[in-house]
Amino acid sequence: MPALLAAIALLLLLVSPVWAQSTAGDPPSPGLATPSAIKRDASTLARRIGLWASAGGGRGTAGLHCDACRSDAAPAFTMHAAIGGRPHPRFHVGVETWAWLDVIGNGVDRTARGTQLIARHYPSTRRSWFVTGGVGTSRFGVDDGDARFSASSPALSLGGGWDLPFRGVVLSPTLVMTSSTGGALRSDRTGNPVAEDARLGFWRGTVAVTWF
């Protein structure tokens, strides 16, 4: 949660100059704001900063590796959601959260999740395909019912995707790789470290609905 709050605060700092510049010439509104005025102002803000959002799901493969441990990569359900602004028509920034859940039928629950600041760049002015990257934090956990272990560390992401209009919405298939820089694998019950160099490797292929 602190990482998510910090990411949102940084995003607001990135888009606030655009908002301040756009509203510099607006006359002040006396009195209390009405519900219709609040709705109108929210719509105006969304247009001026180029608000966008995306949410989707698909399949991903994740695994944890260190000198004293090994969690083989396996496919499972993954989902992600992002929201942000467009400081430039071909450059989008935002905050993304993602999760990978391998929790069905094998007796051992494995999960991975993360929060990161992301950027998208559209090389074409037609905005059909994009490259994306992010920096943030990741966490990998293993629970076999008797013991629970987890590792948290900074992580980097890199990938690409396409925006495909479909029946009034935009579908965005993406392929993204996330890799952590390495952190301590610890027992969640005792706090004792098992290894100091646990590294997460994660691939995901998803289809999201994107709103601009």
N, C-alpha and C positions, 0 to 999 in steps of 0.2 A: 504493500500500500504506500509507504513513503516513496518508493521509486515511481509509482504511478502519479502521485501528487506532484513530485518534482518534474516529471516529464510534461504534465499538463501546464505547470507554471512556465516552463521554458517555451512551450508552444505558444502560450499567450504573449510572451515577450516577443516572439518572432512575428506574430501577426498584428500586434498592437500598433506599430508604426503605420501600417496600411490603414487601420481603422482611424487612427488619430488624424492622418492626412485627409481622409475622406470626410470626416465630420468637422474639420476645422471651420468651414464656412457655414455650418448649419446653425440656424437661430435657436436659442434656448426655448424650451417648452415650459411655460409657467404652470404651476399647480401640480396636482397629483396625476400620474399617468393612468389612463383608463385601460381596461383589458384589451380593447381594440388597438390602442396606441402601442401597448407592449408587444402585441403580435406583429404590428406593422414594423416597429423598430427591430424586432428579431429577424424579420424577413429582410429588412434593409441591411442589417449587419451580415447576414449570411451571404447576400449578393456581393457586398463590398469586399469581404475578405475571401470570397470564393470558397465557401464552406463545402467540404466533401466528406463522405462517410462510406465505409465499406464493411461488409460482414459476409462470411462464408465458411465453408467446410470442405473436407475431402479426406485424403489419406496421407499419412506421413510415416517416416521411418526414423527412429531415434535409438541411440545407444550411448552408453557411458563407458569410458575407457580410462584406466589408470594402471600403475605398476602392480597394485595389490588387488585389483578387482577387474571384472569384465562383465558388462551387460550387453549381450549380443543385440545388434540392431534388428528390430522387428516392425512390421507395418501395423498401423492402428489408426483410429479415427483422430482427425485433427480439426481445429476450428480457430478462427481469428476474427478480430474486429478492429477497425481503425477509424479515427476521425481527425480532421485537420483543416488546413487552409491552403490557398494558392497565392503565394506572394508574386508569382509569375505564371502566365498561362501554361508554360511548359515545365514548371517546377512546383511540385506539391510537397508540403511537409505535414507531419502529423504524429500522433501517438497510436501505437498498436499494442494489443495484447493477444497472445496466442496460447494454445494448450494442445497437448498430445496425450491421449488417454488409452492405455493398454490395460484394461481392467476387466475383461470379460473372459471367463472360462479357463484360465491357465493356472489358477491358484496363487499367482503372484501379481500384484497390482503394480504397474509402472506408469508414472506420469511425468510429464515435462511441461513447463509453462514459462512464460517470459513476458516482459514489458519493455518496450523500446521506443526511442525516437526514430522515425523513418523519414526518408525522402524519396520521392519519385521524380524521375526525369523523363520527359517525352521528347525524344529527338525529332519527331515529326510534328509539324504544326497541325496535322489532322488528328492528332492525339489517339492513335490506334494501338500503339505498343509503347511499353515503358520499361526502364530498368529501375530497380528499387534497392535500397540499402538501409541498414539500421544499426543502431548501437544501444545497448541496454543491459538488462540482467536476465539470467535464466536460472531455473531450478529443476533438478531431476530427482525424483523420489522412487524408492522401491519399498514395498510392504508385502511380506509373505505371511502376515498374520501373527508371527512370533516376534519379528524384529522389523524396524523401519530405519532406513538410511536415506540421506539426502545430501545433495551437493549444490551449492549456489555459487555463481561466479558471473563476471561480466561476459557479454556475448556480442558477436557481430553477425549480421545477416547480409546476404546478397542474392539477388534474383531478378526475375523479369516476368512480364505478363502482357496481356492484351485487354483492351476495352472493346467489347463487342455489343453494339446496340441490339436488343432483342425485345420486341413487343412492348416498347415504351420504357424499358429499363436498360441498364448497362450490365452485362455479365463480364466479369474479369477473371479469367483463368490465369493462375500464377504458379510459378515454380521457384521456391526459395530455399536456400541452404543457410542454416544457422550453426555456428560453432562457438563454443565457449573457450575462454582463455585458460581455464583450469582453476579449480577450487578444492577446498577440503571436503572429503566425503566423511560425514559424521553420522553417528547413531542418534536418532531423534529422541531416544529415551534417556541416554546417558550423556549425550553431548561429546563423547569421546571421538577423536578423529581416527578413521580407518586408513585414509590415504590423503595426501596433500596435493595431488596432481590430477584430480578427476576432471575429465574433459568430455563435454557433451557434443555429439554430432547429430544433426537433425536435418532431414530433408522433408519438404512438404509440397504436395501438389493439390491445389484447391481451386474451387470456383466460387467467386464472391459476387454479390450484388452491390454495385457501386452507385451512389447518388452524387450528382454534382449540382 
